[in-house]
Amino acid sequence: MKHLSIVVLLFCSFHSFSQNVGIGTNTPHPSAKLEVSSNNSGFLPPRMTSIQRDSINNPAAGLQIFNTSSNCLQMFVLGKWQNVFCGTIDTTLLTDIDGHSYPTVKICNQTWTAKNLDVSRYRNGDIIPQVTDSTQWANLTTGAWCWYNNDSATYGSVYGRLYNWYAVNDPRGLAPLGWHVSSNSDWNSMIKCLDNSADTTCYECIQSTLMGGKLKDTGTRYWIAPNIGATNSSQFTALPGGFRNINTLLFTVIGEYGEFWTSTPVDQSYAWPRVIHNSTTNISKNTRLKGNGFSVRLLKD
């Protein structure tokens, strides 16, 4: 009789697994191969960093993980990892002194603006001069801003304003209270967090061969094709605002380059920006003359 009971039990188990399986329920829904039922706990997918995820060999279409580097539930679809949902977006908008709102994003332990700065006044209300003349701009040693190509209608709402470094460094502050223009150290921290292999100690170099893709807005609506490797998995949504070049006195490379000032100087003439390009997944740390006009991102204190 004991042996018969074991046979019956094995048969029932096999029958259950050959149809559908219930965890926490004896009556899984007929349409579900597996149903998990609970009123005091949840389903937990595998949790791993971006580096660990990228080491998965030949991931199957539909494979899901929770990415702890970007705080995103991700699925492997059409040959690449796609975000299903990210818990990183801070729905509280930052508002500057002009009344412009900025979405924010939490990346590791930092909170960044996810849109280029577009303010015309310092924190105390003082006007930042708009300078359209190229020669006048090139000779400045005080803060100023401009639209790309001096064309607000075409470029302003998407790419924000371009600032020289003197505006970035002005003690009156570009950022609202509780925020600041991102520093060299701030960028290093973000880059290292999302790419552990990144070089954050080099002088002028490609710091990471991955981070450009993780930061760039996807597609070719704003970035010129091919916009290689753009996933925006960080939700930073880097845009190619181009820049104002004081050597050539020209606006240049809109759609190809995103150049973002840091608040950190190199010396009396140069400061550090970060550079992202449409044809690579790199992010570079370069020296640039302080008079150039670049985009700006803010970071919460």
JOGIHU-V682468 format. One record per pair of residues at least 12 apart in sequence whose C-alpha atoms are under 6 Angstrom apart, sorted by the first residue. I is the first residue (numbers start at 1). J is the second residue. Records with the same first field share a line. If there is no record, write none. Layout:
I=J, J
//
This chain:
20=33, 34
21=34
22=34, 35, 36
23=36
24=37
25=37
45=65
46=65
47=66
48=67, 68
49=67, 68, 69
50=69
61=76, 77
62=75, 76
63=75, 76
69=194
70=234
71=86, 87, 88
72=85, 86
73=85
88=105, 106
89=105
90=104, 105
96=176
102=115
111=299, 300
112=298, 299
113=298
114=236, 237
116=160, 296, 297
117=160, 296, 297
118=160, 161
122=172, 173, 174
123=173, 174, 176
128=144
129=144
130=144, 145, 146
131=146
134=249
138=246
142=166
143=166, 167
144=163, 164, 167
145=162, 163
146=161, 162
147=161
149=251
159=241
162=293, 294, 295
163=293, 294
164=291, 292, 293
165=290
178=301
179=299, 300, 301
180=298, 299
181=298
182=262, 298, 299
183=262, 263, 264
184=262, 264
188=200
204=285, 286
205=284, 285
206=283, 284
207=283, 284
208=282, 283
209=281, 282
210=281, 282
211=283
212=276, 281, 282, 283
213=229, 230, 231, 281
214=231, 232, 233, 234
215=232, 234, 236, 237, 238
216=230, 232, 237, 238
217=232, 237, 238
218=230, 231
222=255
223=255
224=255, 256
227=278, 279
228=279, 280
229=281
239=258
240=254, 255, 256, 257, 258
241=254, 258
242=254, 257, 258
243=293, 294
244=292, 293
245=292
246=292
256=277, 278
257=276, 277
258=275, 276
259=274, 275, 294
260=273, 274, 294, 295, 296
261=273, 296
269=289, 290
270=288, 289, 290
271=287, 288, 290
272=286, 287
//
